Amino acid sequence: MLADRREAGPGSAPGYREVRRRALAAEEAGWDSIWLYDHLLYRTDGTTFGIWECWTMLSALAEATQEIRLGSLVVCTQFRNPALLAKMAATLDEVSAGRFTLGVGAGWNQPEFAAFGYEWERRVGRFEEALQIIAPLLREGMVDFEGSYYRARDCQIRPRGPSSAGPPLLVGTRGPRMLDITARWADMWNSGYLSGPSDLDEPRAALEQACTDIGREPGSIQVTAEVVVWYPDLKPGPPAVNAYVDASVTDPKEAMMGFEAAGVSEVMVQLNPYTDEAFERLTRSIL
């Protein structure tokens, strides 16, 4: 399952035709899914790095591809009105013929909030209210909600998409309060970057406790993992993230099997670098 982060230096983010080419190559190679990140910009030391808007790209890929599943890893719920986001998810589920997973989160990249005019404070509270709108709309097609930040009065989604209970809802998080929200609403969970299954131990235990506290079976939430696979001979210098798999030390297939043995249902792989050579090596190793 390939996670594709499309940021690059200013003006140099790969265009849609390149994104489409890679998506079709992943589908032809037999990968299960493609995941796109949802960001508006990155800003480091006064330099702005670009990334394409996630939803437009996913919609185009839903038409370009035929069988591979598509997902967001993850959509920031503040960037779009939550009722509208649920409507968009149901529509994308229709366009993709039931191949879409809606991954959501509260956001973490403060510069993009400031640049695009979104409130940074009380993100978890806003996220919690957003899910109280999104989840019922996806699963039941209706909601009547009024909170401190959002309202959706007598709101309905019609027509319904091809998935009877709506597209699966994934939450990406590690924070204690966010894990409580995950236990209440999510079908799937992603904790962020991991270097190995043991990185999951603490946050998964917290999620399982949160499920137990509300009377939910912990095993009813699918556990997923995000892993950076680094090929140092293709890109010297370690990835910017702290957790990754060094392909010169660990066979990526062995790493994936370790996650499978730990009960992880899906691994989203981010390549470093994201080049044809790295993609071909990973495909030969795993598929």
C-alpha positions as CSV (number, residue, x, y, z in Angstrom):
1,M,0.0,0.0,0.0
2,L,1.7,3.2,-1.1
3,A,1.4,6.5,0.7
4,D,2.4,9.4,-1.6
5,R,3.5,12.6,-0.1
6,R,3.5,15.2,-2.9
7,E,5.4,18.1,-1.4
8,A,8.6,19.4,-3.0
9,G,10.5,22.6,-3.3
10,P,8.5,25.7,-4.4
11,G,7.1,25.2,-7.9
12,S,8.5,21.7,-8.3
13,A,5.7,19.4,-6.9
14,P,5.0,16.7,-9.4
15,G,2.1,17.4,-11.7
16,Y,-1.1,15.3,-12.0
17,R,0.1,13.4,-15.0
18,E,3.1,12.2,-13.0
19,V,0.9,11.3,-10.0
20,R,-1.4,9.5,-12.3
21,R,1.4,7.6,-14.0
22,R,2.7,6.3,-10.6
23,A,-0.8,5.4,-9.5
24,L,-1.4,3.3,-12.6
25,A,2.0,1.7,-12.1
26,A,1.0,0.8,-8.5
27,E,-2.3,-0.7,-9.7
28,E,-0.6,-2.7,-12.5
29,A,2.0,-4.0,-10.1
30,G,-0.6,-5.4,-7.8
31,W,-0.5,-3.0,-4.8
32,D,-3.7,-2.8,-2.7
33,S,-4.1,0.9,-2.1
34,I,-2.9,4.4,-2.7
35,W,-3.0,7.0,0.1
36,L,-2.6,10.8,-0.3
37,Y,-1.8,13.3,2.4
38,D,-4.0,16.4,3.0
39,H,-1.9,19.5,3.4
40,L,-2.0,23.0,2.0
41,L,1.6,24.0,2.5
42,Y,4.7,23.4,4.6
43,R,6.9,26.2,5.8
44,T,10.4,25.8,7.3
45,D,12.8,28.6,8.1
46,G,10.9,31.0,5.9
47,T,10.8,28.6,2.9
48,T,7.4,27.5,1.6
49,F,7.2,23.9,0.2
50,G,4.3,23.0,-2.1
51,I,1.8,20.2,-2.2
52,W,-1.3,19.7,-4.3
53,E,-4.8,19.7,-2.8
54,C,-5.6,16.2,-1.8
55,W,-9.3,15.9,-2.7
56,T,-9.0,17.1,-6.3
57,M,-6.1,14.6,-6.8
58,L,-8.1,11.7,-5.2
59,S,-11.1,12.4,-7.4
60,A,-9.1,12.4,-10.5
61,L,-7.4,9.1,-9.5
62,A,-10.7,7.5,-8.8
63,E,-11.6,8.0,-12.4
64,A,-8.1,7.1,-13.7
65,T,-7.8,3.8,-11.8
66,Q,-10.1,0.7,-11.9
67,E,-9.4,-1.6,-8.9
68,I,-6.9,-0.2,-6.5
69,R,-8.3,1.3,-3.3
70,L,-7.9,5.0,-2.5
71,G,-7.6,6.7,0.8
72,S,-6.7,10.0,2.6
73,L,-3.9,9.9,5.2
74,V,-5.4,12.0,6.6
75,V,-7.8,14.8,5.8
76,C,-7.8,17.6,8.3
77,T,-11.4,18.1,9.3
78,Q,-11.0,21.8,9.8
79,F,-10.2,22.4,6.2
80,R,-13.7,21.6,5.1
81,N,-17.1,21.9,6.7
82,P,-17.7,18.4,8.3
83,A,-21.1,17.9,6.7
84,L,-19.8,18.9,3.4
85,L,-16.8,16.6,3.9
86,A,-19.1,13.7,4.5
87,K,-21.0,14.6,1.3
88,M,-17.7,14.7,-0.6
89,A,-16.7,11.3,0.8
90,A,-19.9,9.7,-0.2
91,T,-19.6,11.2,-3.7
92,L,-16.0,10.1,-4.0
93,D,-17.1,6.6,-2.9
94,E,-19.6,6.7,-5.8
95,V,-17.0,7.8,-8.3
96,S,-14.5,5.1,-7.2
97,A,-17.2,2.4,-7.1
98,G,-16.7,1.8,-3.3
99,R,-12.9,2.0,-3.3
100,F,-12.5,4.9,-1.0
101,T,-11.4,5.1,2.7
102,L,-11.9,8.4,4.5
103,G,-8.9,9.0,6.8
104,V,-9.3,12.1,9.1
105,G,-7.3,13.9,11.7
106,A,-7.2,17.2,13.7
107,G,-4.2,18.6,11.9
108,W,-0.7,19.4,13.2
109,N,1.0,21.8,10.8
110,Q,0.4,25.3,12.3
111,P,1.8,27.4,9.4
112,E,-0.8,26.1,7.0
113,F,-3.6,26.9,9.5
114,A,-2.3,30.5,9.8
115,A,-1.7,30.9,6.1
116,F,-5.2,29.7,5.0
117,G,-7.1,31.3,7.9
118,Y,-8.1,28.3,10.0
119,E,-8.3,28.4,13.8
120,W,-5.4,26.6,15.5
121,E,-6.8,26.6,19.1
122,R,-9.2,23.9,20.3
123,R,-8.4,21.5,17.4
124,V,-9.3,18.4,19.3
125,G,-12.7,19.8,20.4
126,R,-13.4,20.8,16.9
127,F,-12.4,17.4,15.6
128,E,-14.6,15.7,18.1
129,E,-17.6,17.7,17.0
130,A,-16.7,17.1,13.3
131,L,-16.8,13.3,13.8
132,Q,-20.2,13.6,15.5
133,I,-21.4,14.9,12.2
134,I,-19.3,12.9,9.7
135,A,-19.8,9.4,11.2
136,P,-23.6,9.4,11.3
137,L,-23.8,11.0,7.9
138,L,-21.6,8.3,6.4
139,R,-23.2,5.4,8.2
140,E,-26.8,6.4,8.4
141,G,-27.1,9.2,5.8
142,M,-28.5,11.7,8.4
143,V,-27.6,13.7,11.4
144,D,-29.1,16.5,13.6
145,F,-26.3,18.1,15.6
146,E,-25.5,21.5,17.1
147,G,-22.3,22.1,19.0
148,S,-19.9,24.9,20.0
149,Y,-18.1,24.9,16.7
150,Y,-20.3,23.1,14.1
151,R,-23.9,22.6,13.4
152,A,-25.8,20.3,10.9
153,R,-29.5,20.5,11.5
154,D,-31.7,17.9,9.9
155,C,-28.9,17.1,7.5
156,Q,-29.1,14.2,5.1
157,I,-26.9,12.7,2.4
158,R,-28.9,11.7,-0.7
159,P,-28.3,9.8,-2.8
160,R,-26.2,7.3,-0.8
161,G,-23.0,5.9,-2.3
162,P,-22.3,2.3,-3.2
163,S,-21.0,1.3,0.3
164,S,-24.0,0.5,2.4
165,A,-22.5,1.9,5.6
166,G,-20.5,4.6,3.8
167,P,-16.8,4.5,3.2
168,P,-14.6,3.2,6.1
169,L,-13.6,5.9,8.6
170,L,-9.9,6.0,9.6
171,V,-8.5,8.2,12.4
172,G,-4.9,9.1,12.4
173,T,-3.6,10.0,15.9
174,R,-1.6,9.1,19.1
175,G,-2.8,11.6,21.6
176,P,-4.8,10.3,24.6
177,R,-7.9,12.4,24.0
178,M,-7.8,11.7,20.3
179,L,-7.6,8.0,21.0
180,D,-10.7,8.2,23.1
181,I,-12.5,9.9,20.1
182,T,-11.0,7.1,17.9
183,A,-12.5,4.4,20.1
184,R,-16.0,6.0,19.7
185,W,-16.1,6.6,16.0
186,A,-13.4,5.0,13.9
187,D,-13.4,1.8,11.8
188,M,-9.6,2.0,11.4
189,W,-6.7,3.6,13.2
190,N,-3.3,4.9,12.2
191,S,-0.7,6.0,14.7
192,G,1.7,7.7,12.3
193,Y,5.3,6.8,11.4
194,L,6.7,3.6,12.8
195,S,10.0,1.8,12.5
196,G,8.8,-1.5,13.8
197,P,5.8,-3.3,15.5
198,S,7.0,-2.4,19.0
199,D,6.4,1.3,18.3
200,L,2.7,0.4,18.4
201,D,2.7,-1.1,21.8
202,E,2.1,2.0,23.9
203,P,-0.5,3.8,21.7
204,R,-2.3,0.6,20.9
205,A,-2.6,-0.3,24.6
206,A,-4.1,3.2,25.2
207,L,-6.6,2.7,22.3
208,E,-7.6,-0.7,23.6
209,Q,-8.2,0.8,27.1
210,A,-10.3,3.5,25.6
211,C,-12.4,0.9,23.8
212,T,-12.8,-1.1,26.9
213,D,-13.9,2.0,28.8
214,I,-16.8,2.6,26.5
215,G,-17.7,-1.1,26.1
216,R,-16.3,-1.5,22.6
217,E,-14.4,-4.6,21.5
218,P,-10.8,-3.4,20.9
219,G,-10.4,-5.8,18.0
220,S,-13.3,-4.1,16.1
221,I,-10.9,-1.3,15.1
222,Q,-8.5,-2.2,12.3
223,V,-4.9,-1.3,13.2
224,T,-2.9,0.2,10.3
225,A,0.8,1.4,10.2
226,E,2.7,4.0,8.2
227,V,6.2,3.2,7.4
228,V,9.0,5.1,5.5
229,V,11.2,2.7,3.6
230,W,14.6,4.4,3.0
231,Y,17.0,3.4,0.3
232,P,20.2,5.1,1.4
233,D,22.1,4.4,-1.8
234,L,19.5,6.3,-3.8
235,K,19.1,9.1,-1.3
236,P,22.0,9.6,1.2
237,G,21.1,11.0,4.5
238,P,18.2,9.7,6.7
239,P,14.6,10.8,6.2
240,A,13.3,13.8,8.0
241,V,11.1,11.6,10.2
242,N,12.5,9.8,13.2
243,A,11.0,6.4,12.5
244,Y,11.8,4.5,9.3
245,V,13.0,1.2,7.8
246,D,16.6,1.3,6.4
247,A,16.3,-1.0,3.4
248,S,20.1,-1.6,3.4
249,V,19.8,-3.2,6.9
250,T,16.3,-4.7,6.9
251,D,14.5,-6.4,4.0
252,P,11.3,-4.4,3.6
253,K,9.4,-7.7,3.2
254,E,10.6,-8.9,6.5
255,A,9.5,-5.6,8.0
256,M,6.1,-5.9,6.6
257,M,5.8,-9.5,7.8
258,G,6.6,-8.3,11.3
259,F,3.7,-5.8,11.2
260,E,1.4,-8.5,9.9
261,A,2.4,-10.8,12.8
262,A,1.6,-8.0,15.2
263,G,-1.9,-7.8,13.9
264,V,-1.6,-4.8,11.6
265,S,-4.2,-5.1,8.8
266,E,-2.6,-2.6,6.4
267,V,0.8,-0.9,6.1
268,M,1.1,2.4,4.2
269,V,4.6,2.7,2.7
270,Q,6.2,6.0,2.0
271,L,9.3,5.7,-0.2
272,N,12.4,7.7,0.4
273,P,13.2,8.7,-2.3
274,Y,10.0,8.4,-4.3
275,T,11.6,7.3,-7.6
276,D,10.9,4.6,-10.2
277,E,14.0,2.7,-9.0
278,A,12.9,2.7,-5.4
279,F,9.4,1.7,-6.4
280,E,10.6,-1.2,-8.5
281,R,12.9,-2.4,-5.7
282,L,10.1,-2.3,-3.2
283,T,7.7,-4.0,-5.5
284,R,10.2,-6.8,-6.2
285,S,10.9,-7.2,-2.5
286,I,7.2,-7.4,-1.3
287,L,5.0,-8.5,-4.1
